[in-house]
Structures are given as structure tokens and as C-alpha cells.
């Protein structure tokens, strides 16, 4: 990532963004526009555990024209367990499920990108195009819920990669998971950027009637052009608001997450997003300030230089003002909201707007008293 570091320094120096862009272009890190059309990441750096790094250069054989565009590839993953445990003190849930690894939505700011390095793949374009599906998720979930001593608490889904990303239309893993949770009377909280969640309103409305389900739609911006470049394969902002309306009308508690808030780029839209979500039926809301851990930082910087070079210095300066002068501060309690005057201002604006609209007056707590543990007859059948 050394070229990105040098470009960042140049962007703040006399050369400004034009020189920074030229430095990245000359480094051979950037993928040609015709190869990453419909994707947000412009680079595909090797994962941090890999012994080599990849750079594009012309060796004189004129073979670069033969490289095809990045296409979505899906591999089947066979995990032994499906419930992931979490002990982070600043997160409200202690267990989650990720039906997929990688995400075709391709949000350039996604904090989950670095996880692709554990698969020997790039957090860049590989994260958006080389995906892993877990078709055994529902069976594994039923098995884990049947273990002796299992204590039900809300399972969070969509906290890492989106369970309703485009390939869910084919694999339907999320729907199978919901069928298991409904049958077991187990609570679930969902976060998504996709209007595809409305496909499962039949299950979600029945679960919500029993106090077992709630859904949050993440809205980053109302600007369709910005959304198209920043989160290219997610549902449009308008469709996400319409999903909130449909869920709310069906009796499913729907909330909005203004996430992530990008200072100097999207933070001025916070009030408009909250107003629109409230009008659509949302009664709870939250926000998260942009996080740039590990490989996310250079990927986001490259995107910012390509699409908004005139705002680069301002955006990165504000980000660092909230992160003790760094691109990211992972300290618990600070990583989600940031620190300093600008972060304080964002928090107060959110609180004032939420109070004005009547958001978060009552937060819905999901029930755990309807959980059905597996009987001995079910346990025997599962062995067959």
C-alpha cells in the first residue's frame, strides 16, 4: 500500500490531488475502468498475509487488453458452526450469523473488507466479486439451537456482510435461516442495505407479531449519484426508504441506521435521512461514523481521489480530527462515534433531530421466552 501512502502525503502537499492521482496511476495498482465497471474499489491489493503484492504493468507483449472484467464468482463454504460469538463491550449483541463471506454490494467503506485477507484474497475488488455462500447455514443453526444448555438471545444478522446481497435471490439462505428461527421462536435483528428484505415480509411479520423480529435499513446518502459510486450494487436510497415503509405497514419494527456518516461528504444529509425515514415509518434510529480499519483506509482513499479529488484534503482532515490524528482509532467506545469537536457536533445534531421527530422514545426489546428447545425425537431425526 506504499503508493497510497505516498499519494496521501502528496495530496496534502504542494502537489495536491492531481499529483496524488498521477502517483497511484503510475504505481500500477489501479485496475482499468473497463475491468471494474459497476464496482467501487479501484484497486485489488494482495491481502496482508500474502508474501507477494500485485501490480499491473505492460511488459511489452501488449497482453493487458486481454484481461477480462471482474465477474461475480461464488464458492460454497462448509463451516462447522454458523453462530459467531462476540464479546466487544461497545456492541449490543453477543451472537451473529453471516450467511455469506464477501459482499457484492461493494460498499467502498465496508469495515468487513479486511476479513477477505483470511481467505488469501484481496480486500479490494476480490471482496466484491469473489464471494462465499454457506448453504448449510439453516441446518447448522438448527443443530446449534438444539444443544443442551443453549440460552436464547437476539441473533444479529447483517452486522458483517449483507444477508440480502444480490446472490441471496439465488441461494435463499437467509430465508431458510428465518424459517428455522420462526419455528424455534428465536429472536432476530437484521441490518441490511437491500430492499430484497421485503421478500421475507411474510415470515418477518409473523415473527414481529410475536415480538421476535426487527429490521434496520442502513442509509448512507440520499444522493443517487453518490450512492451509485460508493455502494454500487446496493438498493437505491429511495428503495431502502420504501422497504422501511413496507416493513412498517406489515407490523415489522423498522429502524434506520445513518451509517456510515462520512464527514465532509455525507454528514450534511443526516437530518434529511432521519426525516425521510421517519416519514416512511421508522421509529428507531442510530448512526455510526466512518471507520477505516486496516486495508479499508487505502481503498477508501483511492476511491476518494478518483471521484472527489477536490474534497480529499477536507474529508481526510475531518476523519483524522475524530480519530486522534489517525485514519482510524480502534479503541472501544470511540471507534463507532469518534471523538473531538466534530464528532461531538454530529452526535448533538443526531440527538436533536431524533428528539424533534420522536425517534427512539421507546426501543423495542425482542422476546426470548418463546424459544423452543429441540425435543429428543427431533434430536434423533437430526442424526439420520
C-alpha positions in Angstrom: 0.0 0.0 0.0 3.1 2.3 -0.2 1.9 4.1 -3.3 -1.3 5.1 -1.5 0.7 6.4 1.5 2.9 8.5 -0.8 -0.2 9.8 -2.7 -1.8 10.7 0.6 1.2 12.8 1.6 1.3 14.4 -1.9 -2.5 15.3 -1.6 -1.7 17.3 1.5 1.4 18.9 0.0 2.0 21.3 -2.9 1.1 18.7 -5.5 -2.5 18.3 -4.3 -4.9 15.7 -5.6 -3.7 15.8 -9.2 -0.2 14.7 -8.3 -1.7 12.0 -5.9 -3.8 10.6 -8.6 -0.9 10.5 -11.0 1.3 8.7 -8.5 -1.3 5.9 -8.0 -1.8 5.6 -11.7 2.0 5.2 -12.3 2.3 2.6 -9.5 0.2 0.1 -11.5 -2.1 -0.5 -8.5 -5.3 0.8 -10.2 -7.5 -1.5 -12.2 -8.6 -0.2 -15.6 -12.1 1.3 -15.5 -13.5 -1.1 -18.0 -12.4 -4.1 -15.8 -14.1 -2.8 -12.6 -17.3 -1.3 -14.1 -20.1 -1.5 -11.6 -17.6 -1.9 -8.7 -16.5 0.7 -6.1 -12.9 -0.4 -5.4 -10.4 0.7 -7.9 -7.5 -1.4 -6.6 -7.1 -5.0 -5.7 -4.1 -5.2 -3.4 -2.9 -8.5 -2.0 -4.1 -9.5 1.5 -1.8 -8.5 4.4 -0.9 -12.2 5.0 0.3 -12.8 1.4 4.1 -12.9 0.6 3.7 -11.1 -2.7 2.0 -7.9 -4.0 0.3 -7.5 -7.4 0.9 -4.5 -9.7 -0.3 -4.1 -13.3 2.4 -3.1 -15.9 2.9 -3.5 -19.6 5.7 -6.0 -20.3 5.8 -5.1 -23.9 3.7 -8.0 -25.1 0.5 -5.9 -25.4 -1.4 -8.5 -23.3 -3.2 -6.1 -20.9 -6.1 -5.7 -23.3 -6.9 -9.4 -22.9 -7.7 -9.1 -19.2 -11.5 -9.6 -18.7 -13.8 -7.5 -16.4 -14.2 -8.7 -12.8 -17.2 -11.0 -12.7 -19.0 -12.3 -9.6 -17.9 -15.8 -8.6 -19.5 -17.7 -5.8 -17.9 -20.6 -3.9 -19.6 -22.9 -1.4 -18.2 -22.7 2.1 -18.7 -25.6 4.6 -18.3 -24.2 8.1 -18.6 -26.4 11.2 -20.7 -23.8 13.1 -22.8 -20.8 12.0 -23.3 -18.7 15.1 -20.4 -16.3 15.7 -19.9 -15.2 19.3 -18.9 -11.6 20.2 -17.6 -10.1 23.4 -17.0 -6.5 22.3 -18.2 -4.2 25.1 -19.5 -1.5 22.7 -21.7 -3.8 20.6 -25.2 -4.6 21.7 -25.3 -8.2 20.6 -23.3 -11.2 21.7 -24.0 -13.5 18.7 -24.5 -13.2 15.0 -24.8 -15.1 11.7 -23.1 -14.4 8.4 -24.8 -16.3 5.6 -22.2 -15.0 3.1 -18.5 -14.1 3.1 -17.7 -11.0 0.9 -20.4 -8.7 -0.3 -21.5 -7.9 -3.9 -22.9 -4.6 -2.8 -19.3 -3.4 -2.9 -19.6 -0.5 -0.4 -16.2 1.1 -0.6 -16.1 2.0 3.1 -17.1 -1.5 4.3 -15.2 -2.4 7.5 -15.6 -6.1 6.7 -13.3 -5.9 3.7 -10.1 -6.9 5.7 -11.7 -10.3 6.5 -11.1 -11.4 2.9 -7.4 -11.5 3.7 -8.0 -14.6 5.8 -9.1 -16.4 2.6 -5.9 -15.4 0.8 -7.9 -12.8 -1.2 -7.8 -9.1 -1.7 -10.0 -6.8 0.4 -10.4 -4.7 -2.7 -12.2 -6.0 -5.8 -11.9 -9.6 -4.7 -14.2 -8.7 -1.7 -16.9 -7.6 -4.1 -16.5 -10.3 -6.7 -15.2 -13.5 -5.1 -17.9 -14.5 -2.7 -18.6 -17.5 -0.4 -22.1 -18.8 0.3 -23.0 -21.1 3.3 -26.0 -23.2 2.0 -25.8 -25.4 5.2 -26.4 -22.4 7.4 -30.0 -23.2 8.4 -29.2 -26.9 9.2 -26.2 -25.8 11.3 -28.3 -23.2 13.1 -31.0 -25.7 14.0 -28.3 -28.1 15.3 -26.7 -25.3 17.4 -30.0 -24.2 18.8 -30.6 -27.9 19.9 -27.5 -28.1 22.1 -28.1 -28.7 25.8 -27.9 -25.5 27.8 -28.4 -23.1 24.9 -29.7 -19.8 26.2 -31.6 -17.7 23.6 -30.6 -14.1 23.0 -31.2 -12.0 19.9 -29.1 -13.1 16.9 -27.9 -10.2 14.8 -27.7 -10.8 11.0 -26.1 -8.3 8.6 -23.5 -6.9 11.0 -20.6 -8.0 8.8 -21.7 -8.7 5.3 -25.2 -8.1 3.9 -27.5 -11.2 4.1 -29.7 -9.7 1.4 -27.0 -9.0 -1.2 -27.9 -9.9 -4.8 -26.8 -13.6 -4.7 -29.4 -14.2 -2.0 -32.0 -14.2 -4.8 -30.5 -17.4 -6.0 -29.3 -19.1 -2.8 -32.2 -18.1 -0.4 -30.0 -18.9 2.6 -31.4 -16.0 4.6 -35.0 -17.2 4.1 -34.1 -20.7 5.3 -32.5 -19.2 8.4 -35.6 -17.2 9.2 -37.7 -20.3 8.8 -35.6 -22.1 11.4 -35.8 -19.1 13.8 -39.5 -18.7 13.4 -40.1 -22.4 14.1 -37.9 -22.2 17.2 -39.4 -18.9 18.5 -35.9 -17.3 18.5 -35.5 -13.5 18.2 -33.5 -11.9 15.3 -32.4 -8.4 14.5 -31.5 -7.7 10.8 -29.4 -4.9 9.3 -29.4 -4.5 5.5 -28.9 -2.1 2.6 -31.2 -4.1 0.4 -34.9 -3.9 -0.5 -34.8 -7.6 -1.0 -35.6 -7.9 2.7 -39.3 -7.2 1.7 -39.4 -10.6 0.0 -39.5 -12.2 3.5 -42.2 -9.9 4.9 -44.5 -12.9 5.4 -42.1 -14.6 7.8 -40.9 -11.3 9.4 -44.4 -10.1 10.1 -45.4 -13.3 11.8 -42.3 -13.2 13.9 -42.8 -9.5 14.7 -46.3 -10.2 15.9 -44.7 -12.5 18.5 -42.1 -9.9 19.4 -39.3 -11.9 17.6 -38.0 -9.7 14.8 -37.0 -6.2 13.9 -35.2 -4.8 10.8 -32.8 -1.8 10.3 -32.2 -0.3 6.9 -28.8 1.4 6.5 -29.0 4.7 4.5 -25.7 6.5 3.9 -26.9 9.2 1.5 -29.9 10.4 -0.4 -27.8 11.4 -3.4 -28.3 8.6 -6.0 -25.2 9.5 -8.0 -23.0 9.4 -4.9 -24.6 6.1 -3.8 -24.0 4.6 -7.2 -20.3 5.2 -7.0 -19.9 4.5 -3.2 -22.2 1.4 -2.8 -22.8 0.4 -6.5 -24.8 -2.8 -6.1 -26.9 -1.9 -3.0 -30.5 -0.8 -3.4 -31.0 2.8 -4.2 -31.8 5.1 -1.2 -35.3 5.5 -2.4 -35.9 1.8 -2.5 -34.5 1.4 1.1 -36.9 4.0 2.3 -39.7 2.2 0.5 -38.6 -1.1 2.2 -38.9 0.7 5.6 -42.5 1.7 4.6 -43.5 -1.8 3.6 -42.0 -3.4 6.7 -43.7 -0.8 9.0 -47.0 -1.3 7.2 -46.7 -5.1 7.8 -46.1 -4.6 11.5 -42.4 -5.2 11.5 -40.5 -2.8 13.7 -38.3 -0.9 11.2 -35.5 1.5 12.0 -32.9 3.5 10.1 -29.1 3.4 10.5 -27.4 6.6 9.2 -24.2 4.6 8.6 -21.6 5.4 8.0 -21.5 9.1 8.3 -18.7 10.4 6.1 -17.6 13.9 7.4 -17.3 16.4 4.6 -19.2 14.2 2.2 -22.5 12.9 3.7 -22.8 14.3 7.2 -24.8 17.3 5.9 -27.6 14.8 4.9 -28.2 13.3 8.4 -31.3 15.4 9.2 -32.8 14.7 5.7 -32.2 11.0 6.1 -33.8 10.9 9.5 -36.8 13.0 8.3 -37.4 10.7 5.3 -37.1 7.5 7.4 -39.5 8.8 10.0 -42.0 9.7 7.2 -41.6 6.1 5.9 -42.4 4.6 9.3 -39.1 4.2 11.2 -39.4 4.8 14.9 -35.9 4.0 15.9 -32.6 5.3 14.6 -28.9 5.1 15.1 -25.7 6.3 13.5 -22.0 5.2 13.0 -19.2 7.4 12.0 -17.0 6.1 9.1 -14.4 3.5 10.2 -11.2 2.9 8.1 -9.5 -0.2 9.7 -6.5 -1.9 8.1 -6.9 -2.2 4.3 -10.1 -0.2 4.2 -8.2 3.1 4.5 -6.2 2.9 1.3 -9.2 1.5 -0.7 -11.3 4.4 0.5 -8.6 7.0 -0.1 -8.1 5.7 -3.7 -11.9 6.0 -4.3 -12.0 9.5 -2.9 -9.1 10.6 -5.1 -10.8 9.1 -8.2 -14.3 10.5 -7.6 -13.9 13.5 -5.3 -10.3 14.8 -5.6 -11.3 18.3 -4.7 -12.7 17.1 -1.3 -9.9 14.8 -0.4 -8.0 17.1 1.9 -11.1 18.3 3.7 -12.7 14.8 4.2 -9.5 13.2 5.4 -8.7 16.1 7.7 -12.1 15.8 9.4 -11.8 12.0 9.7 -8.4 12.4 11.4 -9.8 15.1 13.7 -12.2 12.5 15.1 -9.5 9.7 15.3 -6.7 11.4 17.3 -4.9 12.4 14.1 -5.1 8.9 12.6 -7.2 7.3 9.9 -8.7 5.0 12.5 -8.8 4.5 16.2 -10.0 1.0 17.3 -10.5 1.9 21.0 -13.8 0.5 22.3 -16.3 3.2 23.0 -14.7 5.6 20.4 -14.5 3.5 17.2 -18.2 3.8 16.3 -18.7 7.5 17.1 -15.3 9.1 17.0 -14.0 11.8 19.4 -13.4 15.5 19.4 -15.4 18.6 18.5 -16.6 17.5 15.1 -17.7 14.1 16.4 -19.5 15.9 19.3 -21.3 18.1 16.8 -22.5 15.1 14.8 -23.8 13.4 18.0 -25.7 16.5 19.1 -27.3 17.0 15.7 -28.4 13.4 15.7 -29.9 13.7 19.2 -31.7 17.0 18.4 -33.2 15.6 15.2 -34.2 12.3 16.8 -35.9 14.2 19.7 -37.7 16.5 17.3 -39.1 13.6 15.3 -39.9 11.4 18.3 -37.4 8.7 17.4 -36.0 6.3 20.0 -38.7 7.2 22.5 -39.3 3.5 23.0 -36.8 0.9 21.9 -38.3 -2.5 21.0 -36.8 -5.3 23.1 -37.3 -8.7 21.5 -38.6 -11.7 23.5 -36.7 -14.8 24.4 -39.4 -16.6 26.4 -40.9 -18.3 23.3 -37.8 -20.3 22.5 -38.5 -24.0 21.7 -35.6 -26.3 22.5 -35.4 -29.4 20.4 -37.1 -32.5 21.8 -35.5 -35.9 22.0 -37.4 -37.0 18.9 -36.1 -34.1 16.9 -32.5 -34.8 18.1 -32.8 -38.4 16.9 -34.1 -37.3 13.5 -31.2 -34.9 13.0 -28.8 -37.8 13.2 -30.3 -39.5 10.2 
